Amino acid sequence: MVRPTADSLDSPGTRVPLRRQRPPAHPAAALAGPAAAAAGGSLLMLAFMLSLAVPGTFGVGPINLTLYRVVLLGACIPLGLRWISGRAGPVTAVDLLFLASCIWISIALVAVHGTSRIVFIGTNFVELFGGYLMGRVMVRDAAGYRHFIQCLMLLLLGLFPFLLAEFLTGARLLNTLFGAVFSTPEVLPHTRLGFTRAVGPFPHPIHMGLIASVGFANIYFVLWRRREVVRLAAAGFVFATTMLAISSGPLFSLVLQTGMMLWERILAFLRSRWILAIVIGGVGFAVLLASVQGGLFTYVVENLVFSTGAGEHRLDIYRYGTRAVLQNPWFGVGLGEWARPFWREHPTIDSFWLMTAVRHGIPGILLLMIGLLVGMVRIATARGLDEDAAHYRSGYLIALCGLLLILSTVHIWGTVNVFVMAYFGAGAWFYARAAAPEPPPLRRRAVVRAPAPERRRPRGAGPGR
């Protein structure tokens, strides 16, 4: 029997706590930590995206730094710890394939150059896998992906006045502005159709067009979804910004994305619409291959690109680049020269996929391509998405198809390489969603009722009175 104290005998049935406990926290207090982390992640993503708009480099000892490299170097370890710990969702096979590709590229560079390029190898790994982790860890849900696209829209809005001035006058105002602080390379103006191809802070006009084109389908499906006029105007703005590059690759991407967006809207009632699209596309591609004389690629080069000379250059690149891959299948040629015709003095290969294979061997590009394919299949077949997330998925995959098309026509490095890797990582949340934190239940304090005090009976009183 629990013996009540004198203070607990105020009334029968007084509650006596077994132990003192702090009052339970309000559920909002339990969510304060994750909310603060989300706010910090939003600022990091904004800083990363805006750092892409700053051209130029500066040296710190043997390391050549850019502003986006500073952001990645400061964030890569925290991002890596969050990824490994599972706080950004479970580690997936796609993550490991991307990591294996980045590791193989580093091994290939060491195999070809030894440790003489160790600084470049380190910074290259940070750019590749650090960029992937930026998207993989910072974009964890629909709100995070919407913020990612909002940051991209802010980037394009901020760059547009400079791009338009360059398009009309040829003046690279961003280089002039940041040239007082950073070392900005001199880039000869690219002219086409009587206008200067806009470059902005990027190393080549097609790089500018690539980044802008990724926003086309995404902005239409993600931002202002319930305001049709506004989102059409925003998509039109992105279309116009992309066209300032006057480049065939981004133009083909916009055409492809427009067709896919119309297909999605018109056949939204048909559940198997994308399976039907794949079948029609495959049959149409086979018919073109069989009917076009000289090959489909040759036809495109001779009839559909802005510059026929540039197209013929690409034909030579594919022929000799494929030969270089077969001659150096494991580790590639590294950063050195590759065998090409004597009349092609410039060593650039206008294909991200082929250039990666030539430089780093077949395993490096094969691991990356398998990771992309597995990731796309998992995104396309992800279950349990609400209406908003399903629309975001459409925008992501349509823009990704356009991006993969552009990567077949250009090699990327630096700023654009980091952005592309971040975009690859930003799609993982569709199938690798982290468990939402649950507030602790409101627990009641354990109590025990003290027995009522016994009343003394008067002397002589018997039972029943």
ZILINMO-V638889 format. One record per residue. N is the residue number from 0. RES is the residue in three letters. PSI is psi in degrees with one decimal (NA if undefined). BURIAL is + if it has 24 or more other ideal C-beta (glycine too) atoms within 12 Angstrom, else -. Layout:
N & RES & PSI & BURIAL
N & RES & PSI & BURIAL
//
This chain:
0 & MET & 138.0 & -
1 & VAL & 123.0 & -
2 & ARG & 112.7 & -
3 & PRO & 150.7 & -
4 & THR & 171.3 & -
5 & ALA & -34.5 & -
6 & ASP & -18.0 & -
7 & SER & 6.8 & -
8 & LEU & 27.5 & -
9 & ASP & -36.8 & -
10 & SER & 155.8 & -
11 & PRO & 142.0 & -
12 & GLY & 18.2 & -
13 & THR & 136.9 & -
14 & ARG & 132.0 & -
15 & VAL & 115.1 & -
16 & PRO & 139.9 & -
17 & LEU & -37.7 & -
18 & ARG & 156.3 & -
19 & ARG & 134.0 & -
20 & GLN & 148.5 & -
21 & ARG & 146.8 & -
22 & PRO & 140.7 & -
23 & PRO & 144.9 & -
24 & ALA & 151.6 & -
25 & HIS & 146.2 & -
26 & PRO & -33.0 & -
27 & ALA & -32.6 & -
28 & ALA & -34.5 & -
29 & ALA & -25.8 & -
30 & LEU & -2.5 & -
31 & ALA & -39.7 & -
32 & GLY & -55.0 & -
33 & PRO & -35.5 & +
34 & ALA & -41.1 & -
35 & ALA & -40.2 & -
36 & ALA & -39.9 & -
37 & ALA & -39.9 & +
38 & ALA & -42.1 & -
39 & GLY & -38.8 & -
40 & GLY & -37.4 & +
41 & SER & -42.3 & +
42 & LEU & -39.0 & -
43 & LEU & -43.5 & +
44 & MET & -40.4 & +
45 & LEU & -43.7 & +
46 & ALA & -40.9 & +
47 & PHE & -46.7 & +
48 & MET & -41.7 & +
49 & LEU & -28.3 & +
50 & SER & -22.6 & +
51 & LEU & -19.2 & +
52 & ALA & -1.6 & +
53 & VAL & 111.9 & +
54 & PRO & 163.9 & +
55 & GLY & 162.0 & +
56 & THR & 164.9 & +
57 & PHE & 150.0 & -
58 & GLY & 138.5 & -
59 & VAL & 98.0 & -
60 & GLY & -131.5 & -
61 & PRO & -1.4 & -
62 & ILE & 130.2 & -
63 & ASN & 112.9 & -
64 & LEU & 150.9 & +
65 & THR & 170.5 & +
66 & LEU & -38.9 & +
67 & TYR & -30.7 & +
68 & ARG & -37.0 & +
69 & VAL & -43.9 & +
70 & VAL & -44.9 & +
71 & LEU & -41.2 & +
72 & LEU & -37.2 & +
73 & GLY & -25.7 & -
74 & ALA & -16.1 & +
75 & CYS & -39.6 & +
76 & ILE & -50.6 & -
77 & PRO & -40.0 & +
78 & LEU & -41.3 & +
79 & GLY & -38.9 & +
80 & LEU & -40.9 & -
81 & ARG & -37.9 & +
82 & TRP & -47.8 & +
83 & ILE & -37.5 & -
84 & SER & -11.8 & -
85 & GLY & 4.3 & -
86 & ARG & -10.4 & +
87 & ALA & 26.5 & +
88 & GLY & 165.1 & +
89 & PRO & 147.3 & -
90 & VAL & 128.6 & +
91 & THR & 168.3 & +
92 & ALA & -33.3 & -
93 & VAL & -44.0 & +
94 & ASP & -46.0 & +
95 & LEU & -33.7 & -
96 & LEU & -42.1 & +
97 & PHE & -43.4 & +
98 & LEU & -42.8 & +
99 & ALA & -38.3 & +
100 & SER & -44.9 & +
101 & CYS & -39.6 & +
102 & ILE & -42.1 & +
103 & TRP & -40.2 & +
104 & ILE & -41.3 & +
105 & SER & -42.5 & +
106 & ILE & -42.0 & +
107 & ALA & -40.6 & +
108 & LEU & -39.8 & +
109 & VAL & -40.3 & +
110 & ALA & -34.2 & +
111 & VAL & -43.1 & +
112 & HIS & -5.3 & +
113 & GLY & -145.7 & -
114 & THR & 9.3 & -
115 & SER & -23.6 & -
116 & ARG & 33.5 & -
117 & ILE & -34.8 & -
118 & VAL & -45.6 & -
119 & PHE & -41.0 & +
120 & ILE & -42.4 & +
121 & GLY & -47.6 & +
122 & THR & -33.5 & +
123 & ASN & -41.0 & +
124 & PHE & -41.3 & +
125 & VAL & -40.7 & +
126 & GLU & -43.4 & +
127 & LEU & -63.7 & +
128 & PHE & -31.0 & +
129 & GLY & -40.0 & +
130 & GLY & -41.3 & +
131 & TYR & -43.7 & +
132 & LEU & -30.4 & +
133 & MET & -46.2 & +
134 & GLY & -38.6 & +
135 & ARG & -40.7 & +
136 & VAL & -38.2 & +
137 & MET & -23.1 & +
138 & VAL & 102.3 & +
139 & ARG & -8.5 & +
140 & ASP & -175.7 & +
141 & ALA & -40.0 & +
142 & ALA & -40.2 & +
143 & GLY & -38.8 & +
144 & TYR & -38.9 & +
145 & ARG & -39.9 & +
146 & HIS & -38.1 & +
147 & PHE & -45.7 & +
148 & ILE & -34.9 & +
149 & GLN & -41.1 & +
150 & CYS & -38.8 & +
151 & LEU & -40.9 & +
152 & MET & -41.9 & +
153 & LEU & -39.5 & +
154 & LEU & -46.5 & +
155 & LEU & -38.5 & +
156 & LEU & -40.7 & +
157 & GLY & -33.7 & -
158 & LEU & -22.3 & +
159 & PHE & -46.7 & +
160 & PRO & -38.4 & -
161 & PHE & -39.2 & +
162 & LEU & -41.5 & +
163 & LEU & -41.5 & +
164 & ALA & -39.8 & +
165 & GLU & -39.4 & +
166 & PHE & -39.3 & +
167 & LEU & -33.4 & -
168 & THR & -19.5 & -
169 & GLY & -0.7 & -
170 & ALA & 125.0 & -
171 & ARG & 85.0 & +
172 & LEU & -33.1 & +
173 & LEU & -41.0 & +
174 & ASN & -38.9 & +
175 & THR & -39.6 & -
176 & LEU & -47.5 & -
177 & PHE & -6.8 & +
178 & GLY & -21.2 & -
179 & ALA & -18.0 & -
180 & VAL & -43.2 & -
181 & PHE & 166.5 & +
182 & SER & 109.4 & -
183 & THR & 128.2 & +
184 & PRO & 148.2 & -
185 & GLU & 124.1 & -
186 & VAL & 125.4 & +
187 & LEU & 138.1 & -
188 & PRO & 140.4 & -
189 & HIS & 119.4 & +
190 & THR & 145.9 & -
191 & ARG & 135.3 & +
192 & LEU & 27.5 & -
193 & GLY & 1.4 & -
194 & PHE & 161.1 & -
195 & THR & 128.6 & +
196 & ARG & 122.4 & +
197 & ALA & 132.8 & +
198 & VAL & -41.7 & +
199 & GLY & -139.6 & +
200 & PRO & 4.8 & +
201 & PHE & 163.8 & +
202 & PRO & -13.0 & +
203 & HIS & 148.4 & +
204 & PRO & -38.9 & +
205 & ILE & -26.5 & +
206 & HIS & -41.7 & +
207 & MET & -45.6 & +
208 & GLY & -35.4 & +
209 & LEU & -51.3 & +
210 & ILE & -42.3 & +
211 & ALA & -39.5 & +
212 & SER & -29.7 & +
213 & VAL & -28.3 & +
214 & GLY & -12.4 & +
215 & PHE & -65.4 & +
216 & ALA & -35.5 & +
217 & ASN & -46.3 & +
218 & ILE & -35.0 & +
219 & TYR & -41.7 & +
220 & PHE & -18.1 & +
221 & VAL & -46.2 & +
222 & LEU & 142.8 & +
223 & TRP & 45.5 & -
224 & ARG & -27.5 & +
225 & ARG & 12.6 & -
226 & ARG & 87.4 & -
227 & GLU & -42.4 & -
228 & VAL & -40.8 & -
229 & VAL & -43.8 & -
230 & ARG & -29.7 & +
231 & LEU & -40.3 & -
232 & ALA & -40.5 & -
233 & ALA & -42.2 & +
234 & ALA & -37.7 & +
235 & GLY & -37.6 & -
236 & PHE & -43.5 & +
237 & VAL & -39.6 & +
238 & PHE & -47.5 & +
239 & ALA & -39.7 & +
240 & THR & -42.1 & +
241 & THR & -39.3 & +
242 & MET & -15.8 & +
243 & LEU & -18.2 & +
244 & ALA & -19.0 & +
245 & ILE & 58.7 & +
246 & SER & 139.6 & +
247 & SER & -43.3 & +
248 & GLY & -55.3 & +
249 & PRO & -33.8 & +
250 & LEU & -46.0 & +
251 & PHE & -37.5 & +
252 & SER & -44.2 & +
253 & LEU & -40.3 & +
254 & VAL & -45.8 & +
255 & LEU & -45.5 & +
256 & GLN & -40.3 & +
257 & THR & -44.5 & +
258 & GLY & -42.4 & -
259 & MET & -36.0 & +
260 & MET & -42.2 & +
261 & LEU & -40.0 & -
262 & TRP & -43.7 & +
263 & GLU & -43.0 & +
264 & ARG & -44.2 & -
265 & ILE & -39.9 & -
266 & LEU & 31.2 & -
267 & ALA & -25.7 & -
268 & PHE & -17.0 & -
269 & LEU & 117.9 & -
270 & ARG & -36.0 & -
271 & SER & 32.3 & -
272 & ARG & -33.3 & -
273 & TRP & -29.1 & +
274 & ILE & -42.1 & -
275 & LEU & -40.3 & -
276 & ALA & -40.7 & +
277 & ILE & -41.4 & -
278 & VAL & -47.5 & -
279 & ILE & -42.7 & -
280 & GLY & -41.9 & -
281 & GLY & -42.7 & -
282 & VAL & -43.9 & -
283 & GLY & -39.8 & -
284 & PHE & -41.2 & -
285 & ALA & -39.9 & -
286 & VAL & -41.8 & -
287 & LEU & -42.3 & -
288 & LEU & -37.1 & -
289 & ALA & -25.2 & -
290 & SER & -24.2 & -
291 & VAL & 124.2 & -
292 & GLN & 137.9 & -
293 & GLY & -3.4 & -
294 & GLY & 148.0 & -
295 & LEU & -41.7 & -
296 & PHE & -42.5 & +
297 & THR & -39.5 & -
298 & TYR & -44.0 & -
299 & VAL & -43.9 & +
300 & VAL & -41.4 & +
301 & GLU & -19.0 & -
302 & ASN & -23.2 & -
303 & LEU & -12.2 & -
304 & VAL & 159.5 & +
305 & PHE & -40.0 & +
306 & SER & 116.2 & -
307 & THR & -37.3 & -
308 & GLY & -42.4 & -
309 & ALA & -34.8 & +
310 & GLY & -42.6 & +
311 & GLU & -34.6 & -
312 & HIS & -40.9 & +
313 & ARG & -35.4 & +
314 & LEU & -45.2 & +
315 & ASP & -39.5 & +
316 & ILE & -45.3 & +
317 & TYR & -38.0 & +
318 & ARG & -54.4 & -
319 & TYR & -30.6 & +
320 & GLY & -40.5 & +
321 & THR & -38.3 & +
322 & ARG & -39.1 & -
323 & ALA & -36.8 & +
324 & VAL & -44.2 & +
325 & LEU & -28.0 & -
326 & GLN & -24.1 & -
327 & ASN & 67.6 & +
328 & PRO & -26.1 & -
329 & TRP & -56.0 & -
330 & PHE & -2.1 & +
331 & GLY & -165.0 & +
332 & VAL & 1.1 & +
333 & GLY & -141.5 & +
334 & LEU & 7.8 & +
335 & GLY & -168.9 & -
336 & GLU & 151.6 & -
337 & TRP & 149.6 & +
338 & ALA & 124.4 & -
339 & ARG & 166.7 & +
340 & PRO & 149.1 & -
341 & PHE & -23.7 & -
342 & TRP & -1.5 & -
343 & ARG & 87.5 & +
344 & GLU & -34.3 & -
345 & HIS & 131.5 & -
346 & PRO & -1.3 & -
347 & THR & 139.6 & +
348 & ILE & 119.8 & +
349 & ASP & 56.0 & +
350 & SER & 120.7 & +
351 & PHE & -42.0 & +
352 & TRP & -45.7 & +
353 & LEU & -40.1 & +
354 & MET & -41.3 & +
355 & THR & -40.9 & +
356 & ALA & -40.0 & +
357 & VAL & -42.5 & +
358 & ARG & -38.5 & +
359 & HIS & 6.8 & +
360 & GLY & 168.0 & +
361 & ILE & -40.7 & +
362 & PRO & -39.4 & +
363 & GLY & -48.2 & +
364 & ILE & -31.4 & +
365 & LEU & -42.7 & +
366 & LEU & -42.3 & +
367 & LEU & -43.7 & +
368 & MET & -38.7 & +
369 & ILE & -41.9 & -
370 & GLY & -42.6 & +
371 & LEU & -44.0 & +
372 & LEU & -46.2 & -
373 & VAL & -41.9 & +
374 & GLY & -42.7 & +
375 & MET & -40.7 & +
376 & VAL & -43.1 & -
377 & ARG & -37.7 & +
378 & ILE & -45.2 & +
379 & ALA & -28.7 & +
380 & THR & 9.9 & -
381 & ALA & 139.2 & +
382 & ARG & 165.3 & -
383 & GLY & 19.6 & -
384 & LEU & 138.3 & -
385 & ASP & -176.3 & -
386 & GLU & -44.5 & -
387 & ASP & -47.4 & -
388 & ALA & -35.0 & +
389 & ALA & -39.3 & +
390 & HIS & -40.2 & +
391 & TYR & -38.1 & +
392 & ARG & -41.9 & +
393 & SER & -46.5 & +
394 & GLY & -41.7 & +
395 & TYR & -49.0 & +
396 & LEU & -38.2 & +
397 & ILE & -44.8 & +
398 & ALA & -34.8 & +
399 & LEU & -39.7 & +
400 & CYS & -42.4 & +
401 & GLY & -38.2 & +
402 & LEU & -43.8 & +
403 & LEU & -33.3 & +
404 & LEU & -45.2 & +
405 & ILE & -38.9 & +
406 & LEU & -16.0 & +
407 & SER & -10.1 & +
408 & THR & 0.9 & +
409 & VAL & 149.0 & +
410 & HIS & 144.0 & +
411 & ILE & 151.7 & +
412 & TRP & 169.3 & +
413 & GLY & -129.5 & +
414 & THR & -47.4 & +
415 & VAL & -34.6 & +
416 & ASN & -43.7 & +
417 & VAL & -43.3 & +
418 & PHE & -43.1 & +
419 & VAL & -43.1 & +
420 & MET & -38.5 & +
421 & ALA & -37.4 & +
422 & TYR & -39.7 & +
423 & PHE & -45.9 & +
424 & GLY & -28.4 & +
425 & ALA & -9.4 & +
426 & GLY & -4.4 & +
427 & ALA & -24.9 & +
428 & TRP & -20.0 & +
429 & PHE & -33.0 & +
430 & TYR & -10.6 & +
431 & ALA & 57.0 & +
432 & ARG & 136.8 & +
433 & ALA & 146.7 & +
434 & ALA & 133.7 & -
435 & ALA & 138.0 & -
436 & PRO & 133.6 & -
437 & GLU & 132.8 & -
438 & PRO & 148.6 & -
439 & PRO & 143.8 & -
440 & PRO & 151.0 & -
441 & LEU & 102.6 & -
442 & ARG & 136.1 & -
443 & ARG & 146.1 & -
444 & ARG & 136.8 & -
445 & ALA & 129.7 & -
446 & VAL & 161.8 & -
447 & VAL & 136.5 & -
448 & ARG & 129.6 & -
449 & ALA & 139.8 & +
450 & PRO & 147.1 & -
451 & ALA & 139.9 & -
452 & PRO & 140.6 & -
453 & GLU & 135.7 & -
454 & ARG & 132.8 & -
455 & ARG & 130.7 & -
456 & ARG & 145.6 & -
457 & PRO & 148.2 & -
458 & ARG & 136.6 & -
459 & GLY & -7.7 & -
460 & ALA & 133.6 & -
461 & GLY & 173.9 & -
462 & PRO & 146.8 & -
463 & GLY & -0.1 & -
464 & ARG & NA & -
//
